[in-house]
Amino acid sequence: MPQLTPAIALQIGLLISALPAQYLLSRWSGSDRSQRIQASRRLLNTWNQFRKSYFNLQAWKDWLQQWLVNARLDHDDDLAESPAVEVFLLREKKSYFGGSPDPRSPKPSHVKYRVGQVIRHLESGFRGVIVGWDASAKAPEDWIQENYSPNEQHLRNTPHYKVLIHSSDQRSQATAYVAEEQLVIITGVQVHHPHLETYFRMFDGAQYLMNPWLKKMYPHD
């Protein structure tokens, strides 16, 4: 006897539902052939939308990610006492690229920019929002050598910022780790990024305001 898998069961269910669907179309849409064709197309469009919403793994992943973000935003008080999931992820990789969860206090005077400010990269032209910084570059040595020429090695001793890069595609999760002298602050411009709400609670017209867990890491920004 062949094994009944979930996929086969779904196909059998669709076949069984075909006859009742045709009957309902004939009863609700009249006997006119053109009306039945239009009703069939509407039914197929509804099915396609349902399939994309409920039988698509990426759709469920997106829903779960948004649910986690909303849950954190709904519990700001709890977040103020314990770091968000993002912080625990940042603890990996030896806290490179602005990922250390240690509070940046006191803030060194030579670190000019703040978490939440919107920047533009002078060379590449992209814009983004600062979500973290280090007083000097914290990155693997091979990354330093690959990104900075011999004439730019002095940059390793200057402030570096982790940036969420703006994209009109909400699926883009691009980030950057850049030296301070490569950036310029811009105001009145917002950024689109799928992780924006993880870090910030709102945009006040000039910059983004940190969620409590991030403010705890950057109390002087």
N, C-alpha and C positions, 0 to 999 in steps of 0.2 A: 504493500500500500504506500503510495507516495506521501512524503512528509508535507504537512500543511504549514507553510511559512507565512509570516505576516504579509509579505508582498503578494503571495498567491491569494490569500484571503481577501486582500484589498481588491485585487482584480476580479475575483468572483463576485464580491459585493457590488462592484461597478456594473458588471454584466447583468446581475439580477435586478439592479435598479433601472436598467435601460428601458425595459417594457413599461413599468409604471410611469416613468418620466415621459415616454411618448404618449401614454394615455392622458396624463395631466395636461400636456401641451395641446392635445386635440380638444380637451374639454374647456380649457381656460382661454385658448387662442382662437377658437372657432375652427371652421372647416376649411377656410381659405388657405391655400398652400403658401402664399407669400407671408401670411401672418404666422403660420407655423414655423417657417424658416427664420423669421425675425425672432420669435420666441426661443427657438433652438439656439440661435446665436447669443441671445441674452443669457440663457442657461449655461452655455459654454464659457462665456466671459466670467460669469459668477464662479463657476467651478475653477477656472484658471486663477482667479484672485484668491479663492480659498486655498488652492494647492500651494501657491506661492507664499501664503501667509503661515500655513500650518504644516506643510510637508517640506519646508525648506530649512535645512539645518542652520544656515547663516542667519535667517530671520529669527530663529529661536536664540541664537547666540547674541544677536543685536538686542533682542528684547531683554535677555538676562543681564547684559552689560548695563543697559539703561536702568533696569530695576535696581541693580546694585548701587548705581550712582544716586538714584532717587532715594534709596534707603539711607545712604550716608547723609544726604542733604536733609532728610527728615529727622535726623538724630544728631544735630550739630553739637548738642551738649555732650553726648557720648563720645563724639569724635574729638572733642577738645581734650578728653582724658586719655584716649588711646588712638594711636596713629591709624590712618586709613589703610586700606589694602595696598594702595600705591606705595606707601612708605615701606611696607614689608618687602615688596618687590624690589624697591630701590636698595635694600640692604644687601642684595646679592652683588656679585661682580666687584667686591672690595670697595663699594661705595664710590665707584668711578662716575664721572660725568654729572656732577652735581647731585649724586644720589645718596649722600650721607644723610641719615636721619638725625644726626646730632644738631642741636640748636646752634644757629650762627649768632652767638652772643658772647662778648660784645662784637658789634659789626666793625670790621677794619675801616678806617677812614678812606683808604684808597679804593674801596669798592663803591663806585659811583651810582650804579643802577639798583632798582628794587624789583622784587618779585611782584608781578602784576602789571608792570609797564610793558607797553607795546613797542617793539623795535623794528627797525629795517636794517638788513645786512648791507653794508656799503658796497661790497663787491658783487654778491650774487643777486641782491635786490629783493630777496624774499622778506616777508614780514612775519612776525610771530609775537608771542607773549612769553615773558620770562617766568619760569616756574621753579628756578633754583639757581644757586651760584656757589662758586668756590673762590676763596681769596687768591688762589693760584690753581693752575691746571691740575686736576686729579684724573689722570688717564694712563693707560698702559704706555710704556715707553715706545713700543712700536707704533702706536697711534700718534704720538708726538712726532716721531721721525717721519711718518707718512704725511702728516698734515702741515708740518712747518718745515720750510726750507732752512738751510744753514743760516741764512740771513734773518730768519724769523724765530730762531730758537729762544730769543728773549721773551717771546710771548708766553712761554710756559710759566713764567713767574708773575704773570699779570692775571687779574680777575677773569674768570670764565663763567659763562651763563648757559644754563640749560633752557632751551626754547622750544615751545610747541609751534610748529610751522603752520601758517595759515594755508588752507586749501578749500576750494569750493566743493571738492569731493569730500563728503562727510565720512567716507570710509578711510581716508588717508590718515595715518597715524604718525606722520613724519615728525621727527624732533632733530635738534641740532645742539651742538656744544661748541660755543664760539667765544673768542677772546673779546674783551671789552672794547678795544680800539677798532674792532671790525663792525661795531654796532652804533646806531644813532637812535635816539628815542623819538617816537612820533605819537601824537595825541589825537583824540577824536576818531580813531579808527579801530574797529573791532576785528576779532580774529575768529575764524571757524576751524574747529578741531573737535574730534569725537570725545577727547578726554578733558575738554575745557571745564565741564561742571565738576569733575573730580577735584580740581584744584581751586576753583573760584565759585563764589556765590552770586556775583553780579558784576556788571560793568557800569561804572559811575559816570561815564562820558569822557574820562581822561585815562583811567586805568582799571584793571580788574581787581576786585576785592577778594582776599584770600578766605578760603574755608578755615574753620578753627584749627584743624590739625596742621595745616600748612603755616598758619600764623604762629603756631607754637614753635615751629622750626626756624622761622624768620621773624622774631618778635620786634625787630627794629626797622623792618621794611614797611 
